[in-house]
């Protein structure tokens, strides 16, 4: 990641992953009863967080409704999560801001199903109307 992304992006991505891990741990323990975005804004004591300002609970309507952009965000998950083996992962962390690269981490929250978070993508910003 360090070789492909801006300096410091891997450390920020790791921090986002640690926050997601603590979120899942909190859900399993019964300490967290909200979604990721609210968790990031107000985590229980002793739980790691990440800037809620650098998190998007979903993509814009344009990205969600335009197959040209949404297909890049349909990412693999186990068949137990979705029989198609993939889901739209609009939720993401804005890892860094650097021109057209601006790395993102897209994930699916399946804590209500199997207690896990599935990371589908970590890399340069996926296509949108602004980047295409």
Phi and psi in degrees as GROMACS dihedral restraints (atoms count N, CA, C in turn):
[ dihedral_restraints ]
;  ai    aj    ak    al  type     phi  dphi    fc
    3     4     5     6     1   -59.4    20    10
    4     5     6     7     1   -32.2    20    10
    6     7     8     9     1   -76.0    20    10
    7     8     9    10     1   -23.9    20    10
    9    10    11    12     1  -104.3    20    10
   10    11    12    13     1   -16.9    20    10
   12    13    14    15     1  -118.7    20    10
   13    14    15    16     1   168.0    20    10
   15    16    17    18     1   -60.2    20    10
   16    17    18    19     1   155.1    20    10
   18    19    20    21     1   -56.5    20    10
   19    20    21    22     1   133.0    20    10
   21    22    23    24     1    89.2    20    10
   22    23    24    25     1   -10.4    20    10
   24    25    26    27     1   -65.1    20    10
   25    26    27    28     1   -37.3    20    10
   27    28    29    30     1   -66.7    20    10
   28    29    30    31     1   -37.5    20    10
   30    31    32    33     1   -65.6    20    10
   31    32    33    34     1   -40.0    20    10
   33    34    35    36     1   -67.6    20    10
   34    35    36    37     1   -40.5    20    10
   36    37    38    39     1   -62.1    20    10
   37    38    39    40     1   -42.6    20    10
   39    40    41    42     1   -62.0    20    10
   40    41    42    43     1   -41.0    20    10
   42    43    44    45     1   -62.2    20    10
   43    44    45    46     1   -39.8    20    10
   45    46    47    48     1   -64.6    20    10
   46    47    48    49     1   -41.8    20    10
   48    49    50    51     1   -64.4    20    10
   49    50    51    52     1   -40.1    20    10
   51    52    53    54     1   -64.0    20    10
   52    53    54    55     1   -39.0    20    10
   54    55    56    57     1   -64.5    20    10
   55    56    57    58     1   -41.8    20    10
   57    58    59    60     1   -63.9    20    10
   58    59    60    61     1   -38.1    20    10
   60    61    62    63     1   -63.3    20    10
   61    62    63    64     1   -44.1    20    10
   63    64    65    66     1   -67.1    20    10
   64    65    66    67     1   -37.4    20    10
   66    67    68    69     1   -57.9    20    10
   67    68    69    70     1   -48.8    20    10
   69    70    71    72     1   -62.6    20    10
   70    71    72    73     1   -40.9    20    10
   72    73    74    75     1   -61.7    20    10
   73    74    75    76     1   -42.5    20    10
   75    76    77    78     1   -65.2    20    10
   76    77    78    79     1   -37.9    20    10
   78    79    80    81     1   -64.4    20    10
   79    80    81    82     1   -44.1    20    10
   81    82    83    84     1   -64.4    20    10
   82    83    84    85     1   -35.5    20    10
   84    85    86    87     1   -82.3    20    10
   85    86    87    88     1   -10.3    20    10
   87    88    89    90     1    84.2    20    10
   88    89    90    91     1     8.3    20    10
   90    91    92    93     1   -85.3    20    10
   91    92    93    94     1   -15.5    20    10
   93    94    95    96     1  -126.2    20    10
   94    95    96    97     1   128.4    20    10
   96    97    98    99     1  -127.1    20    10
   97    98    99   100     1    10.5    20    10
   99   100   101   102     1  -114.8    20    10
  100   101   102   103     1   174.7    20    10
  102   103   104   105     1   -77.3    20    10
  103   104   105   106     1   176.5    20    10
  105   106   107   108     1   -57.7    20    10
  106   107   108   109     1   -47.4    20    10
  108   109   110   111     1   -60.8    20    10
  109   110   111   112     1   -45.5    20    10
  111   112   113   114     1   -67.6    20    10
  112   113   114   115     1   -36.3    20    10
  114   115   116   117     1   -58.6    20    10
  115   116   117   118     1   -46.1    20    10
  117   118   119   120     1   -62.3    20    10
  118   119   120   121     1   -32.7    20    10
  120   121   122   123     1   -75.2    20    10
  121   122   123   124     1   -26.2    20    10
  123   124   125   126     1  -154.0    20    10
  124   125   126   127     1    70.2    20    10
  126   127   128   129     1   -72.5    20    10
  127   128   129   130     1   152.3    20    10
  129   130   131   132     1   -63.5    20    10
  130   131   132   133     1   156.9    20    10
  132   133   134   135     1   -55.4    20    10
  133   134   135   136     1   137.2    20    10
  135   136   137   138     1    88.2    20    10
  136   137   138   139     1    -0.8    20    10
  138   139   140   141     1  -105.9    20    10
  139   140   141   142     1   142.7    20    10
  141   142   143   144     1   -77.9    20    10
  142   143   144   145     1   152.8    20    10
  144   145   146   147     1  -136.9    20    10
  145   146   147   148     1  -179.0    20    10
  147   148   149   150     1  -146.1    20    10
  148   149   150   151     1   152.7    20    10
  150   151   152   153     1   -54.8    20    10
  151   152   153   154     1   120.9    20    10
  153   154   155   156     1   -64.6    20    10
  154   155   156   157     1   -23.5    20    10
  156   157   158   159     1   -69.7    20    10
  157   158   159   160     1   -18.9    20    10
  159   160   161   162     1  -102.6    20    10
  160   161   162   163     1    17.7    20    10
  162   163   164   165     1  -123.0    20    10
  163   164   165   166     1   141.6    20    10
  165   166   167   168     1  -124.2    20    10
  166   167   168   169     1   123.6    20    10
  168   169   170   171     1   -69.7    20    10
  169   170   171   172     1   -22.2    20    10
  171   172   173   174     1  -160.6    20    10
  172   173   174   175     1   170.7    20    10
  174   175   176   177     1   -83.0    20    10
  175   176   177   178     1   168.3    20    10
  177   178   179   180     1   -64.2    20    10
  178   179   180   181     1   160.4    20    10
  180   181   182   183     1   -59.9    20    10
  181   182   183   184     1   -36.2    20    10
  183   184   185   186     1   -60.5    20    10
  184   185   186   187     1   -44.9    20    10
  186   187   188   189     1   -68.7    20    10
  187   188   189   190     1   -43.4    20    10
  189   190   191   192     1   -62.5    20    10
  190   191   192   193     1   -38.3    20    10
  192   193   194   195     1   -97.2    20    10
  193   194   195   196     1    -5.1    20    10
  195   196   197   198     1  -108.1    20    10
  196   197   198   199     1   108.9    20    10
  198   199   200   201     1   -55.0    20    10
  199   200   201   202     1   -28.7    20    10
  201   202   203   204     1   -57.4    20    10
  202   203   204   205     1   -33.0    20    10
  204   205   206   207     1  -104.6    20    10
  205   206   207   208     1   -35.3    20    10
  207   208   209   210     1   -70.1    20    10
  208   209   210   211     1   -31.9    20    10
  210   211   212   213     1   -59.6    20    10
  211   212   213   214     1   -32.2    20    10
  213   214   215   216     1   -68.3    20    10
  214   215   216   217     1   -16.6    20    10
  216   217   218   219     1  -103.3    20    10
  217   218   219   220     1     5.0    20    10
  219   220   221   222     1   -88.3    20    10
  220   221   222   223     1   107.1    20    10
  222   223   224   225     1  -124.9    20    10
  223   224   225   226     1   156.3    20    10
  225   226   227   228     1   -67.8    20    10
  226   227   228   229     1   142.1    20    10
  228   229   230   231     1  -142.8    20    10
  229   230   231   232     1   162.8    20    10
  231   232   233   234     1   -62.0    20    10
  232   233   234   235     1   152.7    20    10
  234   235   236   237     1   -60.2    20    10
  235   236   237   238     1   -25.3    20    10
  237   238   239   240     1   -65.9    20    10
  238   239   240   241     1   -25.4    20    10
  240   241   242   243     1   -85.5    20    10
  241   242   243   244     1   -43.0    20    10
  243   244   245   246     1  -149.5    20    10
  244   245   246   247     1   126.4    20    10
  246   247   248   249     1   -58.5    20    10
  247   248   249   250     1   -22.9    20    10
  249   250   251   252     1   -75.7    20    10
  250   251   252   253     1   -13.6    20    10
  252   253   254   255     1    80.5    20    10
  253   254   255   256     1    11.2    20    10
  255   256   257   258     1  -158.2    20    10
  256   257   258   259     1   151.5    20    10
  258   259   260   261     1  -138.2    20    10
  259   260   261   262     1   158.1    20    10
  261   262   263   264     1   -73.3    20    10
  262   263   264   265     1   123.4    20    10
  264   265   266   267     1  -109.9    20    10
  265   266   267   268     1    84.3    20    10
  267   268   269   270     1   -81.5    20    10
  268   269   270   271     1   -27.8    20    10
  270   271   272   273     1   -68.1    20    10
  271   272   273   274     1   134.2    20    10
  273   274   275   276     1  -158.3    20    10
  274   275   276   277     1   160.2    20    10
  276   277   278   279     1  -104.1    20    10
  277   278   279   280     1   139.8    20    10
  279   280   281   282     1   -92.5    20    10
  280   281   282   283     1    96.0    20    10
  282   283   284   285     1   -69.9    20    10
  283   284   285   286     1   -43.6    20    10
  285   286   287   288     1  -155.2    20    10
  286   287   288   289     1   162.0    20    10
  288   289   290   291     1  -116.5    20    10
  289   290   291   292     1   107.9    20    10
  291   292   293   294     1  -151.5    20    10
  292   293   294   295     1    84.9    20    10
  294   295   296   297     1    52.4    20    10
  295   296   297   298     1  -131.7    20    10
  297   298   299   300     1   -78.2    20    10
  298   299   300   301     1   -14.4    20    10
  300   301   302   303     1   -77.6    20    10
  301   302   303   304     1   -58.5    20    10
  303   304   305   306     1    25.5    20    10
  304   305   306   307     1    72.4    20    10
  306   307   308   309     1   -55.9    20    10
  307   308   309   310     1   146.1    20    10
  309   310   311   312     1  -131.9    20    10
  310   311   312   313     1   153.1    20    10
  312   313   314   315     1  -121.8    20    10
  313   314   315   316     1   109.5    20    10
  315   316   317   318     1   -97.7    20    10
  316   317   318   319     1   138.1    20    10
  318   319   320   321     1  -145.3    20    10
  319   320   321   322     1   165.7    20    10
  321   322   323   324     1  -124.4    20    10
  322   323   324   325     1   127.3    20    10
  324   325   326   327     1   -87.8    20    10
  325   326   327   328     1   105.4    20    10
  327   328   329   330     1  -111.3    20    10
  328   329   330   331     1    24.6    20    10
  330   331   332   333     1   -61.8    20    10
  331   332   333   334     1   -27.4    20    10
  333   334   335   336     1   -75.9    20    10
  334   335   336   337     1   -15.0    20    10
  336   337   338   339     1  -103.5    20    10
  337   338   339   340     1   -56.8    20    10
  339   340   341   342     1  -130.8    20    10
  340   341   342   343     1     9.2    20    10
  342   343   344   345     1    81.9    20    10
  343   344   345   346     1     7.9    20    10
  345   346   347   348     1  -116.5    20    10
  346   347   348   349     1   161.1    20    10
  348   349   350   351     1  -112.1    20    10
  349   350   351   352     1   131.2    20    10
  351   352   353   354     1  -107.1    20    10
  352   353   354   355     1   119.1    20    10
  354   355   356   357     1   -91.1    20    10
  355   356   357   358     1   120.4    20    10
  357   358   359   360     1  -100.3    20    10
  358   359   360   361     1   -23.0    20    10
  360   361   362   363     1  -157.5    20    10
  361   362   363   364     1   138.0    20    10
  363   364   365   366     1  -142.4    20    10
  364   365   366   367     1   112.2    20    10
  366   367   368   369     1   173.1    20    10
  367   368   369   370     1  -164.2    20    10
  369   370   371   372     1   -56.6    20    10
  370   371   372   373     1   152.4    20    10
  372   373   374   375     1   -48.7    20    10
  373   374   375   376     1   130.0    20    10
  375   376   377   378     1   -72.8    20    10
  376   377   378   379     1   161.0    20    10
  378   379   380   381     1   -60.7    20    10
  379   380   381   382     1   141.3    20    10
  381   382   383   384     1  -141.9    20    10
  382   383   384   385     1   177.6    20    10
  384   385   386   387     1   -60.5    20    10
  385   386   387   388     1   -31.2    20    10
  387   388   389   390     1   -76.1    20    10
  388   389   390   391     1   -27.0    20    10
  390   391   392   393     1  -100.9    20    10
  391   392   393   394     1   -12.5    20    10
